[in-house]
């Protein structure tokens, strides 16, 4: 869980329900820096077996962008991952300003861009180019195609 977010009071119950049959479940959140929703680890639950196999680390580039590497580990392990918007999450930009997301289904665009294959390519390219390619791509898409949100 992120420290700058508040969650549905039933967060544990909801996430335990969603992880059934999976190794990991991610619930997306409202982004603080652009108009859109992220499908990152705003809230994430891993089963114990998977948790023991990955290490939590990141790459920080000179431009300040950060890429978390756990998702790459999950892909390499062949973990069953479920992504969606399962919780009500408020993401705070300041003490009095937050963006919210409610539970909702994934659209076609998000289903494609969060697939294992696409995420592997985006993360690998980001590491090689030393820029968060997926974040930049999302900002461009939401800027020019706001109806995709």
DSSP file (Angstrom, degrees, kcal/mol; ACC not computed):
  #  RESIDUE AA STRUCTURE BP1 BP2  ACC     N-H-->O    O-->H-N    N-H-->O    O-->H-N    TCO  KAPPA ALPHA  PHI   PSI    X-CA   Y-CA   Z-CA
    1    1 A X              0   0    0      0, 0.0     2,-0.3     0, 0.0    42,-0.2   0.000 360.0 360.0 360.0 145.8    0.0    0.0    0.0
    2    2 A X    >   -     0   0    0     40,-1.1     3,-1.0     1,-0.1    40,-0.0  -0.680 360.0-135.9 -88.5 144.2    1.2    3.5   -0.7
    3    3 A X  T 3  S+     0   0    0     -2,-0.3    -1,-0.1     1,-0.3     0, 0.0   0.690 101.3  59.9 -72.6 -19.7    1.4    6.0    2.2
    4    4 A X  T 3  S+     0   0    0      2,-0.0    88,-3.1    88,-0.0     2,-0.3   0.052  97.8  76.8 -98.1  26.9   -0.2    8.8    0.3
    5    5 A X  E <   -A   91   0A   0     -3,-1.0     2,-0.3    86,-0.2    86,-0.2  -0.947  61.7-149.8-133.0 153.3   -3.5    6.9   -0.3
    6    6 A X  E     -A   90   0A   0     84,-2.0    84,-2.3    -2,-0.3     2,-0.3  -0.922  22.9-154.8-117.6 153.3   -6.6    5.9    1.6
    7    7 A X  E     -A   89   0A   0     -2,-0.3    82,-0.2    82,-0.2     4,-0.1  -0.811  30.1 -79.8-128.0 159.9   -8.4    2.7    0.9
    8    8 A X    >   -     0   0    0     80,-1.2     3,-1.8    -2,-0.3     6,-0.1  -0.347  46.0-122.5 -51.1 134.4  -11.8    1.1    1.1
    9    9 A X  T 3  S+     0   0    0      1,-0.3     3,-0.3     2,-0.1    -1,-0.2   0.733 112.8  57.2 -59.0 -20.6  -12.2   -0.1    4.8
   10   10 A X  T 3> S+     0   0    0      1,-0.2     4,-2.8     2,-0.1    -1,-0.3   0.058  70.0 128.2 -95.6  25.3  -12.8   -3.6    3.4
   11   11 A X  H <> S+     0   0    0     -3,-1.8     4,-2.6     1,-0.2     5,-0.2   0.861  71.5  46.1 -51.4 -46.7   -9.4   -3.6    1.6
   12   12 A X  H  > S+     0   0    0     -3,-0.3     4,-2.5     2,-0.2    -1,-0.2   0.935 114.2  47.3 -66.1 -46.3   -8.2   -6.9    3.0
   13   13 A X  H  > S+     0   0    0      2,-0.2     4,-1.7     1,-0.2    -2,-0.2   0.919 115.0  46.4 -60.8 -44.8  -11.5   -8.8    2.4
   14   14 A X  H  X S+     0   0    0     -4,-2.8     4,-2.2     1,-0.2    -2,-0.2   0.931 114.4  46.3 -64.8 -46.8  -11.8   -7.5   -1.1
   15   15 A X  H  X S+     0   0    0     -4,-2.6     4,-1.9    -5,-0.3    -1,-0.2   0.865 109.5  54.2 -67.9 -35.8   -8.2   -8.3   -2.1
   16   16 A X  H  < S+     0   0    0     -4,-2.5     4,-0.5    -5,-0.2    -1,-0.2   0.878 110.6  47.9 -63.5 -36.7   -8.4  -11.8   -0.5
   17   17 A X  H >< S+     0   0    0     -4,-1.7     3,-0.8    -5,-0.2    -2,-0.2   0.922 113.0  47.6 -67.1 -44.5  -11.5  -12.4   -2.7
   18   18 A X  H 3< S+     0   0    0     -4,-2.2    -2,-0.2     1,-0.2    -1,-0.2   0.779 104.6  59.5 -70.3 -28.0   -9.7  -11.1   -5.9
   19   19 A X  T >< S+     0   0    0     -4,-1.9     3,-2.9    -5,-0.1    -1,-0.2   0.614  72.7 123.8 -79.5 -10.3   -6.5  -13.1   -5.4
   20   20 A X  T <  S+     0   0    0     -3,-0.8     3,-0.1    -4,-0.5    -3,-0.0  -0.305  85.2   9.1 -53.9 121.4   -8.3  -16.4   -5.4
   21   21 A X  T 3  S+     0   0    0      1,-0.3    -1,-0.3    -2,-0.1     2,-0.3   0.455 118.6  89.2  86.2   2.1   -6.7  -18.5   -8.2
   22   22 A X    <   -     0   0    0     -3,-2.9    -1,-0.3     1,-0.1    59,-0.2  -0.824  68.7-141.9-126.1 164.7   -3.8  -16.0   -8.7
   23   23 A X  S    S+     0   0    0     57,-2.7    24,-2.6     1,-0.3     2,-0.3   0.742  90.0  16.8 -91.6 -30.3   -0.4  -15.4   -7.2
   24   24 A X  E     -Cd  46  81B   0     56,-1.9    58,-2.2    22,-0.2     2,-0.4  -0.995  60.1-164.2-144.7 143.8   -0.7  -11.6   -7.2
   25   25 A X  E     -Cd  45  82B   0     20,-2.4    20,-2.3    -2,-0.3     2,-0.4  -0.998   7.0-166.0-131.6 131.9   -3.5   -9.1   -7.5
   26   26 A X  E     -Cd  44  83B   0     56,-2.8    58,-1.6    -2,-0.4     2,-0.5  -0.952   5.2-159.2-114.3 132.2   -3.0   -5.3   -8.2
   27   27 A X  E     -Cd  43  84B   0     16,-3.0    16,-1.0    -2,-0.4    15,-0.4  -0.965  22.9-131.9-110.2 123.8   -5.7   -2.7   -7.7
   28   28 A X  E     -     0   0B   0     56,-3.0     2,-0.3    -2,-0.5    59,-0.3  -0.089  20.0-157.2 -70.3 169.0   -5.1    0.4   -9.8
   29   29 A X  E     -C   38   0B   0      9,-1.6     9,-2.9    71,-0.1     2,-0.3  -0.897  28.2 -87.5-141.2 166.8   -5.3    4.0   -8.5
   30   30 A X  E     -C   37   0B   0     69,-0.3     7,-0.2    -2,-0.3    69,-0.2  -0.641  48.7-120.6 -76.3 134.6   -5.9    7.5   -9.7
   31   31 A X        -     0   0    0      5,-1.8     5,-0.2    -2,-0.3    60,-0.1  -0.458  10.3-148.7 -75.1 149.0   -2.6    9.1  -10.8
   32   32 A X  S    S+     0   0    0     -2,-0.1    -1,-0.1     1,-0.1     3,-0.1   0.723  91.0  44.2 -86.8 -22.8   -1.5   12.3   -9.1
   33   33 A X  S    S+     0   0    0      1,-0.1     2,-0.3     3,-0.0    -1,-0.1   0.489 115.9  21.4-110.4  -2.4    0.3   13.8  -12.1
   34   34 A X  S    S-     0   0    0      2,-0.2     2,-1.3   108,-0.0    -3,-0.2  -0.982  86.4 -89.0-155.3 165.8   -1.9   13.4  -15.1
   35   35 A X  S    S+     0   0    0     -2,-0.3     2,-0.3   104,-0.1   114,-0.1  -0.632  90.2  65.5 -82.4  97.1   -5.6   12.7  -15.9
   36   36 A X  S    S-     0   0    0     -2,-1.3    -5,-1.8    -5,-0.2     2,-0.4  -0.971  78.6 -90.9 174.5-176.4   -5.8    9.0  -15.9
   37   37 A X  E     -C   30   0B   0     -2,-0.3     2,-0.3    -7,-0.2    -7,-0.2  -0.966  28.4-141.2-124.6 139.3   -5.6    5.9  -13.8
   38   38 A X  E     -C   29   0B   0     -9,-2.9    -9,-1.6    -2,-0.4     4,-0.1  -0.709   4.9-154.7 -96.1 147.8   -2.6    3.8  -13.2
   39   39 A X  E     +     0   0B   0     -2,-0.3   -11,-0.1   -11,-0.2    -1,-0.1  -0.277  59.8 113.4-111.9  45.8   -2.7    0.0  -13.0
   40   40 A X  E    S-     0   0B   0    -11,-0.1     2,-0.6   -13,-0.1     3,-0.4   0.101  88.9 -62.6 -91.7-150.9    0.4   -0.2  -10.8
   41   41 A X  E    S+     0   0B   0      1,-0.2     3,-0.3   -15,-0.1   -13,-0.1  -0.342  71.0 141.2 -99.3  52.0    0.6   -1.3   -7.3
   42   42 A X  E    S+     0   0B   0     -2,-0.6   -40,-1.1   -15,-0.4     2,-0.3   0.884  94.2   1.7 -54.7 -36.8   -1.6    1.3   -5.6
   43   43 A X  E    S+C   27   0B   0    -16,-1.0   -16,-3.0    -3,-0.4     2,-0.4  -0.929  85.3 177.8-149.4 128.9   -2.6   -1.7   -3.6
   44   44 A X  E     -C   26   0B   0     -2,-0.3     2,-0.4    -3,-0.3   -18,-0.2  -0.990  13.2-167.8-137.9 139.6   -1.1   -5.1   -4.1
   45   45 A X  E     -C   25   0B   0    -20,-2.3   -20,-2.4    -2,-0.4     2,-0.4  -0.998   9.0-173.9-129.1 131.8   -1.5   -8.5   -2.5
   46   46 A X  E     -C   24   0B   0     -2,-0.4   -22,-0.2   -22,-0.2     2,-0.1  -0.924  26.8-117.3-120.2 146.1    0.9  -11.4   -3.1
   47   47 A X     >  -     0   0    0    -24,-2.6     4,-2.5    -2,-0.4     3,-0.3  -0.466  35.2-108.5 -75.7 161.0    0.6  -15.0   -1.9
   48   48 A X  H  > S+     0   0    0      1,-0.2     4,-2.1     2,-0.2     5,-0.2   0.877 116.3  56.1 -60.0 -42.0    3.4  -16.1    0.5
   49   49 A X  H  > S+     0   0    0      1,-0.2     4,-0.5     2,-0.2    -1,-0.2   0.904 112.8  41.8 -58.1 -43.4    5.0  -18.4   -2.1
   50   50 A X  H >> S+     0   0    0     -3,-0.3     3,-1.3     1,-0.2     4,-0.9   0.908 110.4  56.6 -70.9 -42.6    5.4  -15.6   -4.6
   51   51 A X  H 3< S+     0   0    0     -4,-2.5     3,-0.5     1,-0.3    -2,-0.2   0.858 104.7  53.5 -57.0 -37.3    6.5  -13.1   -2.0
   52   52 A X  H 3< S+     0   0    0     -4,-2.1    -1,-0.3     1,-0.2    -2,-0.2   0.693 107.3  52.7 -72.1 -18.2    9.4  -15.4   -1.0
   53   53 A X  H << S+     0   0    0     -3,-1.3     2,-0.3    -4,-0.5    -1,-0.2   0.610 101.8  62.1 -95.6 -13.6   10.6  -15.6   -4.6
   54   54 A X     <  -     0   0    0     -4,-0.9     2,-0.4    -3,-0.5    16,-0.1  -0.787  65.2-144.8-114.5 157.2   10.9  -11.9   -5.5
   55   55 A X        -     0   0    0     -2,-0.3     2,-0.8    14,-0.1    18,-0.1  -0.932  21.6-123.0-116.8 146.0   13.0   -9.0   -4.1
   56   56 A X        +     0   0    0     -2,-0.4     2,-0.3    13,-0.1    12,-0.0  -0.776  53.9 133.9 -93.1 110.9   11.7   -5.5   -3.9
   57   57 A X        -     0   0    0     -2,-0.8    12,-2.3     2,-0.0    13,-0.4  -0.948  29.9-163.2-149.4 165.8   14.0   -3.1   -5.8
   58   58 A X  E     -E   68   0C   0     -2,-0.3     2,-0.5    10,-0.2    10,-0.2  -0.952  18.9-125.4-147.5 165.6   13.8   -0.3   -8.2
   59   59 A X  E     -E   67   0C   0      8,-2.5     8,-2.5    -2,-0.3     2,-0.5  -0.972  20.0-163.1-113.2 131.2   15.9    1.7  -10.7
   60   60 A X  E     -E   66   0C   0     -2,-0.5     6,-0.2     6,-0.2     2,-0.1  -0.972  11.5-150.8-115.4 125.2   16.0    5.4  -10.4
   61   61 A X    >   -     0   0    0      4,-2.7     3,-2.3    -2,-0.5    70,-0.1  -0.453  30.0-103.6 -91.5 164.8   17.2    7.3  -13.4
   62   62 A X  T 3  S+     0   0    0      1,-0.3    -1,-0.1    -2,-0.1    68,-0.0   0.772 120.2  60.7 -58.1 -28.2   19.1   10.7  -13.5
   63   63 A X  T 3  S-     0   0    0     67,-0.3    -1,-0.3     2,-0.1     3,-0.1   0.444 120.7-107.2 -80.9   1.4   15.8   12.4  -14.6
   64   64 A X  S <  S+     0   0    0     -3,-2.3    -2,-0.1     1,-0.3     2,-0.1   0.299  74.5 137.7  92.8  -9.6   14.1   11.3  -11.3
   65   65 A X        -     0   0    0     65,-0.2    -4,-2.7    -5,-0.1     2,-0.4  -0.420  37.9-155.0 -70.3 147.2   11.9    8.6  -12.9
   66   66 A X  E     -E   60   0C   0     -6,-0.2     2,-0.5    -3,-0.1    -6,-0.2  -0.978   9.9-164.5-128.0 136.2   11.7    5.3  -11.0
   67   67 A X  E     -E   59   0C   0     -8,-2.5    -8,-2.5    -2,-0.4     2,-0.4  -0.985  15.5-141.9-120.3 125.0   10.9    1.9  -12.3
   68   68 A X  E     -E   58   0C   0     -2,-0.5     3,-0.3   -10,-0.2     4,-0.2  -0.688   7.7-158.9 -82.0 137.0    9.9   -0.9   -9.9
   69   69 A X     >  +     0   0    0    -12,-2.3     4,-1.7    -2,-0.4     3,-0.3   0.452  69.3  91.6 -99.7  -1.6   11.3   -4.2  -10.9
   70   70 A X  H  > S+     0   0    0    -13,-0.4     4,-2.5     1,-0.2    -1,-0.2   0.875  83.4  56.8 -61.4 -37.2    9.0   -6.6   -9.1
   71   71 A X  H  > S+     0   0    0     -3,-0.3     4,-2.1     1,-0.2    -1,-0.2   0.884 104.6  52.1 -64.2 -36.9    6.7   -6.9  -12.1
   72   72 A X  H  > S+     0   0    0     -3,-0.3     4,-2.4    -4,-0.2    -1,-0.2   0.906 109.2  50.5 -63.3 -41.6    9.6   -8.1  -14.3
   73   73 A X  H  X S+     0   0    0     -4,-1.7     4,-2.2     2,-0.2    -2,-0.2   0.913 108.7  51.9 -60.8 -43.4   10.3  -10.7  -11.6
   74   74 A X  H  X>S+     0   0    0     -4,-2.5     5,-2.3     1,-0.2     4,-0.7   0.895 110.1  48.7 -61.6 -40.4    6.7  -11.8  -11.6
   75   75 A X  H ><5S+     0   0    0     -4,-2.1     3,-1.0     1,-0.2    -1,-0.2   0.938 111.5  48.8 -64.5 -46.9    6.8  -12.2  -15.4
   76   76 A X  H 3<5S+     0   0    0     -4,-2.4    -2,-0.2     1,-0.3    -1,-0.2   0.831 110.8  51.2 -63.4 -32.9   10.0  -14.2  -15.4
   77   77 A X  H 3<5S-     0   0    0     -4,-2.2    -1,-0.3    -5,-0.2    -2,-0.2   0.629 110.3-123.3 -77.4 -13.7    8.6  -16.5  -12.7
   78   78 A X  T <<5 +     0   0    0     -3,-1.0    -3,-0.2    -4,-0.7    -2,-0.1   0.778  46.9 177.1  74.6  26.5    5.4  -17.1  -14.7
   79   79 A X      < -     0   0    0     -5,-2.3     2,-0.7    -6,-0.2    -1,-0.2  -0.311  35.5-117.0 -65.5 144.6    3.2  -15.8  -11.8
   80   80 A X        -     0   0    0      2,-0.0   -57,-2.7   -55,-0.0   -56,-1.9  -0.766  40.9-172.2 -83.6 115.1   -0.5  -15.6  -12.4
   81   81 A X  E     -d   24   0B   0     -2,-0.7     2,-0.5   -58,-0.2   -56,-0.2  -0.912  14.9-163.1-117.3 135.5   -1.3  -11.9  -12.0
   82   82 A X  E     -d   25   0B   0    -58,-2.2   -56,-2.8    -2,-0.4     2,-0.4  -0.974  11.0-174.0-117.8 127.0   -4.7  -10.2  -11.9
   83   83 A X  E     +d   26   0B   0     -2,-0.5     2,-0.3   -58,-0.2   -56,-0.2  -0.938  24.9 106.0-122.1 144.6   -4.9   -6.4  -12.5
   84   84 A X  E    S-d   27   0B   0    -58,-1.6   -56,-3.0    -2,-0.4     2,-0.6  -0.977  71.1 -75.8 178.0-169.7   -8.0   -4.2  -12.2
   85   85 A X  B     +F  104   0D   0     19,-0.9    19,-1.8    -2,-0.3   -58,-0.1  -0.869  57.2 149.8-114.6  92.8   -9.7   -1.5  -10.2
   86   86 A X        +     0   0    0     -2,-0.6     2,-0.3    17,-0.2    17,-0.2   0.601  54.4  48.9-101.5 -16.0  -11.1   -3.5   -7.3
   87   87 A X  S    S-     0   0    0    -59,-0.3     2,-0.7    15,-0.1    17,-0.1  -0.829  80.2-110.6-126.2 158.0  -11.1   -0.9   -4.5
   88   88 A X        +     0   0    0     -2,-0.3   -80,-1.2    14,-0.2     2,-0.4  -0.836  48.5 178.9 -81.2 119.9  -12.1    2.7   -3.8
   89   89 A X  E     -AB   7 101A   0     12,-2.1    12,-1.8    -2,-0.7     2,-0.5  -0.994  22.2-158.8-131.1 132.3   -8.8    4.4   -3.5
   90   90 A X  E     -AB   6 100A   0    -84,-2.3   -84,-2.0    -2,-0.4     2,-0.6  -0.952   9.6-159.3-107.5 124.8   -8.0    8.1   -2.9
   91   91 A X  E     -AB   5  99A   0      8,-3.5     8,-2.4    -2,-0.5     2,-0.3  -0.918  14.5-142.5-109.0 114.3   -4.5    9.2   -4.0
   92   92 A X  E     + B   0  98A   0    -88,-3.1     6,-0.3    -2,-0.6     3,-0.1  -0.597  26.5 177.0 -86.0 131.6   -3.5   12.4   -2.2
   93   93 A X  E    S-     0   0A   0      4,-3.1     2,-0.3    -2,-0.3     5,-0.2   0.743  80.1  -8.9 -92.6 -34.8   -1.5   15.1   -3.9
   94   94 A X  E >  S- B   0  97A   0      3,-1.7     3,-0.6   -90,-0.1    -1,-0.3  -0.857  90.8 -78.2-148.2-178.4   -1.6   17.3   -0.9
   95   95 A X  T 3  S+     0   0    0     -2,-0.3     3,-0.0     1,-0.2    -3,-0.0   0.843 130.5  26.0 -56.3 -35.4   -3.3   17.4    2.5
   96   96 A X  T 3  S+     0   0    0      1,-0.1     2,-0.5    -4,-0.0    -1,-0.2   0.352 110.8  74.9-113.3   4.5   -6.5   18.7    1.0
   97   97 A X  E <   +B   94   0A   0     -3,-0.6    -4,-3.1     2,-0.0    -3,-1.7  -0.967  51.1 156.6-128.4 121.7   -6.3   17.4   -2.6
   98   98 A X  E     -B   92   0A   0     -2,-0.5     2,-0.4    -6,-0.3    -6,-0.2  -0.977  30.8-140.6-139.1 151.9   -6.9   13.8   -3.7
   99   99 A X  E     -B   91   0A   0     -8,-2.4    -8,-3.5    -2,-0.3     2,-0.3  -0.910  26.2-153.4-108.5 142.8   -8.0   12.0   -6.9
  100  100 A X  E     -B   90   0A   0     -2,-0.4     2,-0.4   -10,-0.2   -10,-0.2  -0.822  14.0-167.9-119.4 154.7  -10.3    9.0   -6.5
  101  101 A X  E     -B   89   0A   0    -12,-1.8   -12,-2.1    -2,-0.3     2,-0.3  -0.996   9.7-156.2-136.7 140.6  -11.0    5.8   -8.3
  102  102 A X        -     0   0    0     -2,-0.4   -14,-0.2   -14,-0.2   -15,-0.1  -0.730  42.2 -75.0-108.3 161.5  -13.9    3.5   -7.8
  103  103 A X        +     0   0    0     -2,-0.3     2,-0.3   -17,-0.2   -17,-0.2  -0.312  67.6 153.1 -55.1 137.4  -14.1   -0.2   -8.7
  104  104 A X  B     -F   85   0D   0    -19,-1.8   -19,-0.9   -17,-0.1     2,-0.1  -0.979  44.1 -95.2-162.9 155.7  -14.6   -0.6  -12.4
  105  105 A X        -     0   0    0     -2,-0.3     2,-0.3   -21,-0.1   -21,-0.1  -0.374  42.7-106.1 -74.4 157.6  -13.9   -3.0  -15.2
  106  106 A X        -     0   0    0    -23,-0.1    -1,-0.1    -2,-0.1     2,-0.1  -0.662  33.0-136.9 -79.8 136.9  -10.8   -2.8  -17.4
  107  107 A X     >  -     0   0    0     -2,-0.3     4,-2.3    41,-0.1     5,-0.2  -0.316  30.5 -95.6 -82.6 176.1  -11.4   -1.6  -20.9
  108  108 A X  H  > S+     0   0    0      1,-0.2     4,-2.2     2,-0.2     5,-0.2   0.911 122.7  52.8 -60.3 -45.8   -9.8   -3.1  -24.0
  109  109 A X  H  > S+     0   0    0      1,-0.2     4,-2.7     2,-0.2    -1,-0.2   0.932 112.6  43.9 -58.2 -48.5   -7.0   -0.6  -24.1
  110  110 A X  H  > S+     0   0    0      1,-0.2     4,-1.5    38,-0.2    -1,-0.2   0.874 110.4  55.7 -66.8 -36.6   -6.0   -1.2  -20.4
  111  111 A X  H  < S+     0   0    0     -4,-2.3    -1,-0.2     2,-0.2    -2,-0.2   0.904 113.2  42.0 -61.5 -40.0   -6.3   -5.0  -20.9
  112  112 A X  H >< S+     0   0    0     -4,-2.2     3,-1.4     1,-0.2     6,-0.3   0.943 114.7  48.8 -71.0 -48.5   -3.9   -4.9  -23.8
  113  113 A X  H 3< S+     0   0    0     -4,-2.7    -1,-0.2     1,-0.3    -2,-0.2   0.666 113.4  47.5 -71.4 -15.5   -1.4   -2.5  -22.2
  114  114 A X  T 3< S+     0   0    0     -4,-1.5    -1,-0.3    -5,-0.2    -2,-0.2   0.343  84.6 121.4-103.6   5.9   -1.3   -4.4  -18.9
  115  115 A X  S <> S-     0   0    0     -3,-1.4     4,-2.7    -4,-0.2     5,-0.3  -0.300  76.2-113.3 -66.4 155.1   -0.8   -7.8  -20.6
  116  116 A X  H  > S+     0   0    0      1,-0.2     4,-2.3     2,-0.2     5,-0.2   0.902 114.8  49.7 -54.9 -47.0    2.3   -9.8  -19.6
  117  117 A X  H  > S+     0   0    0      2,-0.2     4,-2.0     1,-0.2    -1,-0.2   0.936 114.1  42.9 -61.8 -50.2    3.8   -9.5  -23.1
  118  118 A X  H  > S+     0   0    0     -6,-0.3     4,-2.6     1,-0.2     5,-0.2   0.912 114.3  50.8 -65.8 -42.9    3.3   -5.7  -23.4
  119  119 A X  H  X S+     0   0    0     -4,-2.7     4,-2.8     2,-0.2     5,-0.3   0.891 108.2  52.9 -62.7 -39.4    4.5   -5.0  -19.9
  120  120 A X  H  X S+     0   0    0     -4,-2.3     4,-2.5    -5,-0.3     5,-0.2   0.937 112.0  45.2 -61.0 -46.3    7.7   -7.1  -20.4
  121  121 A X  H  X S+     0   0    0     -4,-2.0     4,-2.7     2,-0.2     5,-0.2   0.931 115.0  47.4 -62.6 -46.6    8.5   -5.1  -23.6
  122  122 A X  H  X S+     0   0    0     -4,-2.6     4,-2.2     2,-0.2    11,-0.4   0.906 114.8  44.9 -64.2 -42.9    7.7   -1.7  -21.9
  123  123 A X  H  X S+     0   0    0     -4,-2.8     4,-2.2     2,-0.2    -1,-0.2   0.935 115.0  47.8 -67.7 -45.2    9.7   -2.5  -18.7
  124  124 A X  H  X S+     0   0    0     -4,-2.5     4,-2.2    -5,-0.3    -2,-0.2   0.918 113.6  47.5 -61.6 -43.8   12.7   -3.9  -20.7
  125  125 A X  H  X S+     0   0    0     -4,-2.7     4,-2.8    -5,-0.2     5,-0.2   0.893 109.8  54.0 -64.6 -39.2   12.7   -0.9  -23.1
  126  126 A X  H  X>S+     0   0    0     -4,-2.2     5,-1.3    -5,-0.2     4,-1.3   0.900 109.1  48.2 -61.3 -41.4   12.5    1.5  -20.1
  127  127 A X  H  <5S+     0   0    0     -4,-2.2    -2,-0.2     2,-0.2    -1,-0.2   0.931 114.4  45.4 -65.5 -45.7   15.5   -0.1  -18.5
  128  128 A X  H  <5S+     0   0    0     -4,-2.2    -2,-0.2     1,-0.2    -1,-0.2   0.900 120.7  38.4 -65.3 -40.7   17.6    0.1  -21.7
  129  129 A X  H  <5S-     0   0    0     -4,-2.8    -1,-0.2     2,-0.2    -2,-0.2   0.566 102.7-130.3 -88.4  -9.0   16.6    3.7  -22.5
  130  130 A X  T  <5S+     0   0    0     -4,-1.3     2,-0.3    -5,-0.2   -67,-0.3   0.863  73.8 101.2  59.5  39.5   16.7    4.8  -18.9
  131  131 A X  S   <S-     0   0    0     -5,-1.3     2,-1.6    -6,-0.2    -2,-0.2  -0.982  85.0-106.5-146.3 148.1   13.2    6.4  -19.1
  132  132 A X     >  +     0   0    0     -2,-0.3     4,-2.0     1,-0.2     5,-0.2  -0.600  41.1 177.0 -77.3  88.8    9.8    5.3  -17.9
  133  133 A X  H  > S+     0   0    0     -2,-1.6     4,-2.8   -11,-0.4     5,-0.2   0.890  74.9  52.9 -62.6 -42.9    8.4    4.4  -21.3
  134  134 A X  H  > S+     0   0    0    -12,-0.2     4,-2.3     1,-0.2    -1,-0.2   0.891 109.4  48.7 -65.4 -38.7    5.1    3.1  -20.0
  135  135 A X  H  > S+     0   0    0      2,-0.2     4,-2.2     1,-0.2    -1,-0.2   0.917 113.6  46.6 -65.1 -42.7    4.4    6.3  -18.0
  136  136 A X  H  X S+     0   0    0     -4,-2.0     4,-2.3     2,-0.2    -2,-0.2   0.911 112.1  50.9 -65.1 -42.4    5.2    8.5  -21.0
  137  137 A X  H  X S+     0   0    0     -4,-2.8     4,-2.7     1,-0.2     5,-0.2   0.923 110.0  49.7 -61.1 -45.0    3.1    6.3  -23.3
  138  138 A X  H  X S+     0   0    0     -4,-2.3     4,-2.7     1,-0.2     5,-0.3   0.919 110.0  50.4 -61.8 -43.7    0.1    6.5  -20.9
  139  139 A X  H  X S+     0   0    0     -4,-2.2     4,-1.6     1,-0.2    -1,-0.2   0.906 112.5  47.5 -61.8 -41.0    0.4   10.3  -20.6
  140  140 A X  H  X S+     0   0    0     -4,-2.3     4,-2.3     2,-0.2     5,-0.3   0.937 113.3  47.1 -64.6 -47.0    0.5   10.7  -24.4
  141  141 A X  H  X S+     0   0    0     -4,-2.7     4,-2.8     1,-0.2     7,-0.2   0.940 114.6  45.6 -61.9 -47.7   -2.5    8.4  -25.0
  142  142 A X  H  < S+     0   0    0     -4,-2.7    -1,-0.2     1,-0.2    -2,-0.2   0.784 112.2  53.4 -68.9 -25.8   -4.7   10.0  -22.3
  143  143 A X  H  < S+     0   0    0     -4,-1.6     3,-0.3    -5,-0.3    -1,-0.2   0.916 122.2  27.0 -72.2 -43.4   -3.7   13.4  -23.5
  144  144 A X  H  < S+     0   0    0     -4,-2.3    -2,-0.2     1,-0.2    -3,-0.2   0.673 132.6  34.7 -96.2 -18.8   -4.7   12.8  -27.1
  145  145 A X    ><  +     0   0    0     -4,-2.8     3,-2.1    -5,-0.3     4,-0.3  -0.505  64.0 162.6-131.6  65.3   -7.4   10.1  -26.6
  146  146 A X  G >   +     0   0    0     -3,-0.3     3,-1.2     1,-0.3    -1,-0.1   0.729  68.5  71.5 -61.2 -21.6   -9.1   11.0  -23.3
  147  147 A X  G 3  S+     0   0    0      1,-0.2    -1,-0.3     2,-0.1    -5,-0.1   0.669  83.7  71.6 -69.0 -13.9  -12.1    8.8  -24.1
  148  148 A X  G <         0   0    0     -3,-2.1    -1,-0.2     1,-0.3   -38,-0.2   0.765 360.0 360.0 -71.8 -25.1   -9.9    5.8  -23.5
  149  149 A X    <         0   0    0     -3,-1.2    -1,-0.3    -4,-0.3    -2,-0.1   0.554 360.0 360.0 -49.3 360.0   -9.9    6.4  -19.8
